[in-house]
């Protein structure tokens, strides 16, 4: 190949890289396309904000919701309103190149309104760990940090596998995660919360129910008789539970004082911190298993 041909070929390769488009399909099957990574991003959910910062592109975030409180740096960003009540005028003034939203947290009305305003929107809908990992990789591709996203996902998988190996044997306690007291709601089969409990070594009492967030009756809880109760409302404890449901004093979790509060931000957000939620519940299960073993040996 002559020098002139080599030079032409190199120029062609460089030009191809410069103008190569970023193409990613969101969880609605829509193709989102950019010629270069967006430099102005608005996040409409705390889990998305966390993911962006985990990927090291927090400096590209120009707007977040009032609930985006992790990492602490997120609090310095412009607040564009809530998850379901964003301020559209403020969003327009921030001139975002990309808005990222979720199916469960945000609404179709918000999607339609922002679409009509001409914004590029990427929609996520993670239902399990694989969905969360896909979201991380997708956002990484959009932001030009795909390698970093893949590394993060590989690290999360490795940490999950470590916990699963440790907790794959022994007692698997029945765990009742209370997401709401009125109505009495838990997590069903097709949720990442169910996967958190299973990965930690427990049995989610709602795992056989098709609804994402099934409602239990107080009598059903008695029948299930969970070994561990997990509360996501930090203002509720054992005393408050028994005031609402005095018959629960016969439940194993209540009798053995195995009622625990877990930070809802790590348990209820489909972000990279789901692994932390798995580790926290795994520690509770290990403590539960040790106590049961001690009782058995005393007998």
LUMMARDO-39702 format. One record per residue (C-alpha): residue number from 1; residue in one letter; z, x, y. Coordinates in steps of 0.5 Angstrom, whole numbers. Each point is the difference from the previous one (the first is absolute). Example, Ala and Ser with C-alpha at 12.3 -4.5 7.8 and 13.67 -1.06 7.14 Angstrom:
// residues 2
+-----+------+-------+-------+-------+
!  nr ! rest !     z !     x !     y !
+-----+------+-------+-------+-------+
!   1 !    a !    16 !    25 !    -9 !
!   2 !    s !    -2 !     2 !     7 !
+-----+------+-------+-------+-------+
***
This chain:
// residues 299
+-----+------+-------+-------+-------+
!  nr ! rest !     z !     x !     y !
+-----+------+-------+-------+-------+
!   1 !    x !     0 !     0 !     0 !
!   2 !    x !    -2 !     3 !     7 !
!   3 !    x !     5 !     1 !     5 !
!   4 !    x !    -3 !    -6 !     4 !
!   5 !    x !     1 !    -5 !    -6 !
!   6 !    x !     7 !     3 !    -1 !
!   7 !    x !     2 !    -2 !     7 !
!   8 !    x !    -4 !    -7 !     0 !
!   9 !    x !     4 !    -1 !    -6 !
!  10 !    x !     7 !     2 !     3 !
!  11 !    x !    -2 !    -4 !     6 !
!  12 !    x !    -1 !    -6 !    -4 !
!  13 !    x !     6 !     1 !    -4 !
!  14 !    x !     5 !     0 !     6 !
!  15 !    x !    -4 !    -6 !     3 !
!  16 !    x !     1 !    -4 !    -6 !
!  17 !    x !     8 !     2 !     0 !
!  18 !    x !     0 !    -2 !     7 !
!  19 !    x !    -3 !    -7 !     0 !
!  20 !    x !     2 !    -1 !    -7 !
!  21 !    x !     3 !    -7 !     0 !
!  22 !    x !     7 !    -2 !    -3 !
!  23 !    x !     0 !    -6 !    -4 !
!  24 !    x !     6 !    -4 !    -3 !
!  25 !    x !     0 !    -7 !    -3 !
!  26 !    x !     7 !    -3 !     1 !
!  27 !    x !     4 !    -5 !    -4 !
!  28 !    x !    -5 !    -6 !     2 !
!  29 !    x !    -6 !     4 !    -2 !
!  30 !    x !    -2 !     1 !     7 !
!  31 !    x !    -4 !     7 !     1 !
!  32 !    x !     3 !     3 !     6 !
!  33 !    x !    -4 !     6 !     3 !
!  34 !    x !     1 !     5 !     5 !
!  35 !    x !    -4 !     6 !     2 !
!  36 !    x !     6 !     4 !     1 !
!  37 !    x !     8 !    -1 !    -1 !
!  38 !    x !     3 !    -5 !     5 !
!  39 !    x !     4 !     3 !     5 !
!  40 !    x !     3 !    -6 !     3 !
!  41 !    x !     4 !    -5 !    -6 !
!  42 !    x !     4 !    -6 !     1 !
!  43 !    x !     5 !    -1 !    -6 !
!  44 !    x !     2 !    -8 !    -1 !
!  45 !    x !     5 !     1 !    -6 !
!  46 !    x !     6 !     5 !    -1 !
!  47 !    x !    -3 !     3 !    -6 !
!  48 !    x !    -7 !     2 !     3 !
!  49 !    x !     4 !     3 !     5 !
!  50 !    x !     4 !     4 !    -5 !
!  51 !    x !    -6 !     2 !    -4 !
!  52 !    x !    -4 !     2 !     6 !
!  53 !    x !     6 !     5 !     2 !
!  54 !    x !     1 !     2 !    -7 !
!  55 !    x !    -7 !     2 !     0 !
!  56 !    x !     1 !     4 !     7 !
!  57 !    x !    -4 !    -4 !     4 !
!  58 !    x !     5 !    -3 !     4 !
!  59 !    x !    -3 !     3 !     7 !
!  60 !    x !    -6 !    -4 !    -1 !
!  61 !    x !     5 !    -7 !     0 !
!  62 !    x !     0 !    -3 !     7 !
!  63 !    x !     3 !    -7 !    -2 !
!  64 !    x !     5 !    -2 !    -5 !
!  65 !    x !     4 !    -7 !    -1 !
!  66 !    x !     7 !    -1 !     2 !
!  67 !    x !     2 !     1 !    -7 !
!  68 !    x !    -3 !     7 !    -1 !
!  69 !    x !     6 !     4 !     0 !
!  70 !    x !    -1 !     6 !    -5 !
!  71 !    x !    -1 !     6 !     1 !
!  72 !    x !     4 !     0 !     6 !
!  73 !    x !    -6 !     3 !     4 !
!  74 !    x !    -3 !    -7 !    -1 !
!  75 !    x !     5 !    -3 !     5 !
!  76 !    x !    -4 !     4 !     6 !
!  77 !    x !    -6 !    -4 !    -1 !
!  78 !    x !    -2 !    -6 !     4 !
!  79 !    x !     2 !    -6 !    -3 !
!  80 !    x !    -5 !    -6 !    -1 !
!  81 !    x !     4 !    -5 !    -2 !
!  82 !    x !     2 !    -3 !    -7 !
!  83 !    x !    -3 !     0 !    -7 !
!  84 !    x !    -2 !    -7 !     1 !
!  85 !    x !     0 !    -1 !     8 !
!  86 !    x !    -4 !     6 !     3 !
!  87 !    x !    -2 !     1 !     7 !
!  88 !    x !    -7 !     0 !     0 !
!  89 !    x !    -1 !     2 !     8 !
!  90 !    x !     4 !     6 !    -2 !
!  91 !    x !    -4 !     1 !    -6 !
!  92 !    x !    -6 !     0 !     4 !
!  93 !    x !     3 !     4 !     6 !
!  94 !    x !     1 !     6 !    -6 !
!  95 !    x !    -7 !     0 !    -1 !
!  96 !    x !     1 !     2 !    -8 !
!  97 !    x !    -6 !     2 !    -4 !
!  98 !    x !     4 !    -3 !    -6 !
!  99 !    x !     5 !    -5 !    -2 !
! 100 !    x !     3 !     0 !    -7 !
! 101 !    x !     4 !    -6 !    -2 !
! 102 !    x !     2 !    -3 !    -7 !
! 103 !    x !    -1 !    -7 !    -3 !
! 104 !    x !     7 !    -2 !    -2 !
! 105 !    x !     3 !     2 !     7 !
! 106 !    x !    -5 !    -2 !     5 !
! 107 !    x !    -4 !    -6 !     0 !
! 108 !    x !    -7 !    -2 !     0 !
! 109 !    x !     0 !    -3 !     7 !
! 110 !    x !     2 !     7 !     2 !
! 111 !    x !    -6 !     3 !    -4 !
! 112 !    x !    -5 !    -5 !     3 !
! 113 !    x !     3 !     1 !     7 !
! 114 !    x !    -1 !     7 !     0 !
! 115 !    x !    -7 !     0 !    -4 !
! 116 !    x !    -2 !    -4 !     6 !
! 117 !    x !     2 !     5 !     5 !
! 118 !    x !    -5 !     5 !    -3 !
! 119 !    x !     6 !     4 !    -3 !
! 120 !    x !    -1 !     4 !    -7 !
! 121 !    x !     5 !    -2 !    -5 !
! 122 !    x !     2 !     3 !    -6 !
! 123 !    x !     4 !    -5 !    -5 !
! 124 !    x !     5 !     2 !    -5 !
! 125 !    x !     3 !    -4 !    -6 !
! 126 !    x !     4 !     4 !    -5 !
! 127 !    x !     3 !    -4 !    -5 !
! 128 !    x !     2 !     6 !    -4 !
! 129 !    x !     1 !     8 !     0 !
! 130 !    x !    -7 !     1 !    -2 !
! 131 !    x !    -2 !    -5 !     6 !
! 132 !    x !     5 !     4 !     5 !
! 133 !    x !    -3 !     7 !    -3 !
! 134 !    x !    -7 !    -3 !     2 !
! 135 !    x !     2 !    -2 !     7 !
! 136 !    x !     3 !     7 !     1 !
! 137 !    x !    -7 !     3 !    -2 !
! 138 !    x !    -4 !    -5 !     4 !
! 139 !    x !     4 !     1 !     6 !
! 140 !    x !    -1 !     8 !    -1 !
! 141 !    x !    -7 !    -1 !    -1 !
! 142 !    x !    -1 !    -4 !     6 !
! 143 !    x !     4 !     5 !     4 !
! 144 !    x !    -3 !     6 !    -2 !
! 145 !    x !     6 !     3 !    -5 !
! 146 !    x !    -3 !    -2 !    -7 !
! 147 !    x !     3 !     6 !    -3 !
! 148 !    x !     7 !    -1 !     3 !
! 149 !    x !     0 !    -7 !    -2 !
! 150 !    x !    -2 !     2 !    -7 !
! 151 !    x !     5 !     5 !     0 !
! 152 !    x !     5 !    -5 !     2 !
! 153 !    x !    -2 !    -5 !    -5 !
! 154 !    x !     1 !     6 !    -6 !
! 155 !    x !     7 !     2 !     3 !
! 156 !    x !     2 !    -8 !    -1 !
! 157 !    x !    -3 !    -1 !    -7 !
! 158 !    x !     4 !     7 !    -2 !
! 159 !    x !     6 !    -3 !     3 !
! 160 !    x !     0 !    -7 !    -3 !
! 161 !    x !    -2 !     4 !    -7 !
! 162 !    x !     7 !     4 !     0 !
! 163 !    x !     4 !    -6 !     2 !
! 164 !    x !    -4 !    -4 !    -6 !
! 165 !    x !     1 !     5 !    -5 !
! 166 !    x !     8 !     0 !     2 !
! 167 !    x !     1 !    -7 !     0 !
! 168 !    x !    -5 !    -2 !    -6 !
! 169 !    x !     6 !     0 !    -5 !
! 170 !    x !     6 !    -3 !     0 !
! 171 !    x !     3 !    -7 !     2 !
! 172 !    x !    -5 !    -4 !     5 !
! 173 !    x !     4 !    -5 !     4 !
! 174 !    x !    -2 !    -6 !     3 !
! 175 !    x !    -1 !     0 !     7 !
! 176 !    x !     0 !    -5 !     5 !
! 177 !    x !    -3 !     2 !     7 !
! 178 !    x !     2 !    -5 !     5 !
! 179 !    x !    -6 !    -1 !     5 !
! 180 !    x !     3 !    -6 !     3 !
! 181 !    x !     6 !    -4 !    -1 !
! 182 !    x !    -3 !    -7 !     3 !
! 183 !    x !    -4 !    -1 !    -4 !
! 184 !    x !     2 !     4 !    -5 !
! 185 !    x !    -6 !     5 !    -1 !
! 186 !    x !    -1 !     6 !    -4 !
! 187 !    x !    -6 !     4 !    -2 !
! 188 !    x !    -5 !    -2 !    -5 !
! 189 !    x !    -5 !     4 !    -5 !
! 190 !    x !    -6 !     2 !     5 !
! 191 !    x !     5 !     3 !     5 !
! 192 !    x !     1 !     8 !     1 !
! 193 !    x !     7 !    -2 !     0 !
! 194 !    x !     0 !    -2 !    -7 !
! 195 !    x !    -3 !     7 !    -1 !
! 196 !    x !     5 !     3 !     3 !
! 197 !    x !     6 !    -3 !    -4 !
! 198 !    x !    -4 !     1 !    -7 !
! 199 !    x !    -2 !     8 !     2 !
! 200 !    x !     8 !     1 !     2 !
! 201 !    x !     1 !    -3 !    -7 !
! 202 !    x !     2 !    -7 !     1 !
! 203 !    x !    -2 !    -7 !    -2 !
! 204 !    x !    -2 !    -4 !     6 !
! 205 !    x !     2 !    -7 !    -1 !
! 206 !    x !    -6 !    -3 !     3 !
! 207 !    x !    -5 !     4 !    -4 !
! 208 !    x !    -2 !    -5 !    -4 !
! 209 !    x !    -2 !    -5 !     6 !
! 210 !    x !    -7 !     0 !     2 !
! 211 !    x !     2 !    -2 !     8 !
! 212 !    x !     1 !     6 !     4 !
! 213 !    x !     6 !    -2 !     3 !
! 214 !    x !     3 !    -5 !    -5 !
! 215 !    x !     6 !    -5 !     2 !
! 216 !    x !     6 !     0 !    -4 !
! 217 !    x !     5 !    -6 !    -1 !
! 218 !    x !     7 !     2 !     0 !
! 219 !    x !     1 !    -2 !    -7 !
! 220 !    x !    -6 !     4 !    -2 !
! 221 !    x !     4 !     6 !     2 !
! 222 !    x !     6 !    -2 !    -4 !
! 223 !    x !    -5 !     0 !    -6 !
! 224 !    x !    -3 !     6 !     1 !
! 225 !    x !     7 !     4 !     1 !
! 226 !    x !    -3 !     6 !     4 !
! 227 !    x !     4 !     7 !    -1 !
! 228 !    x !    -2 !     2 !     7 !
! 229 !    x !    -1 !    -4 !     6 !
! 230 !    x !    -3 !     4 !     6 !
! 231 !    x !     0 !    -3 !     7 !
! 232 !    x !    -5 !     1 !     5 !
! 233 !    x !     4 !    -3 !     6 !
! 234 !    x !     5 !     5 !     2 !
! 235 !    x !     5 !    -5 !     3 !
! 236 !    x !     1 !    -4 !    -7 !
! 237 !    x !     5 !     3 !    -5 !
! 238 !    x !     4 !    -3 !    -6 !
! 239 !    x !     4 !    -4 !     4 !
! 240 !    x !    -6 !    -4 !     4 !
! 241 !    x !    -3 !    -1 !    -7 !
! 242 !    x !     6 !    -3 !    -3 !
! 243 !    x !     1 !    -4 !     6 !
! 244 !    x !    -7 !    -3 !    -1 !
! 245 !    x !     0 !     0 !    -8 !
! 246 !    x !     7 !     0 !    -2 !
! 247 !    x !    -3 !    -1 !    -7 !
! 248 !    x !    -3 !     7 !     0 !
! 249 !    x !     7 !     3 !    -2 !
! 250 !    x !    -2 !    -1 !    -7 !
! 251 !    x !    -6 !     4 !     1 !
! 252 !    x !     1 !     7 !    -3 !
! 253 !    x !    -2 !     4 !     6 !
! 254 !    x !     5 !    -4 !     4 !
! 255 !    x !     5 !     1 !    -5 !
! 256 !    x !    -1 !     8 !    -1 !
! 257 !    x !    -1 !     1 !     8 !
! 258 !    x !    -7 !     2 !    -1 !
! 259 !    x !    -3 !    -3 !     7 !
! 260 !    x !    -3 !     5 !     4 !
! 261 !    x !    -4 !     0 !     7 !
! 262 !    x !    -6 !     4 !     0 !
! 263 !    x !    -4 !     2 !     7 !
! 264 !    x !    -5 !    -6 !     0 !
! 265 !    x !    -5 !     5 !     4 !
! 266 !    x !     0 !     5 !    -6 !
! 267 !    x !    -1 !    -6 !    -5 !
! 268 !    x !    -4 !    -5 !     3 !
! 269 !    x !    -5 !     4 !     3 !
! 270 !    x !    -6 !     3 !    -4 !
! 271 !    x !     0 !     7 !     3 !
! 272 !    x !     1 !     7 !    -3 !
! 273 !    x !     7 !    -2 !     0 !
! 274 !    x !     0 !    -4 !    -6 !
! 275 !    x !     1 !     6 !    -4 !
! 276 !    x !     7 !     0 !     4 !
! 277 !    x !     1 !    -7 !    -2 !
! 278 !    x !    -1 !     2 !    -7 !
! 279 !    x !     5 !     6 !     0 !
! 280 !    x !     5 !    -5 !     3 !
! 281 !    x !     0 !    -5 !    -5 !
! 282 !    x !    -1 !     5 !    -5 !
! 283 !    x !     7 !     3 !     2 !
! 284 !    x !     3 !    -7 !     0 !
! 285 !    x !    -2 !    -1 !    -7 !
! 286 !    x !     2 !     7 !    -3 !
! 287 !    x !     7 !    -2 !     3 !
! 288 !    x !     0 !    -6 !    -3 !
! 289 !    x !    -2 !     3 !    -7 !
! 290 !    x !     5 !     5 !     1 !
! 291 !    x !     6 !    -5 !     1 !
! 292 !    x !    -3 !    -4 !    -6 !
! 293 !    x !     0 !     6 !    -4 !
! 294 !    x !     8 !     1 !     2 !
! 295 !    x !     2 !    -7 !    -2 !
! 296 !    x !    -3 !     1 !    -7 !
! 297 !    x !     3 !     6 !    -1 !
! 298 !    x !     7 !    -3 !     2 !
! 299 !    x !    -1 !    -5 !    -5 !
+-----+------+-------+-------+-------+
***
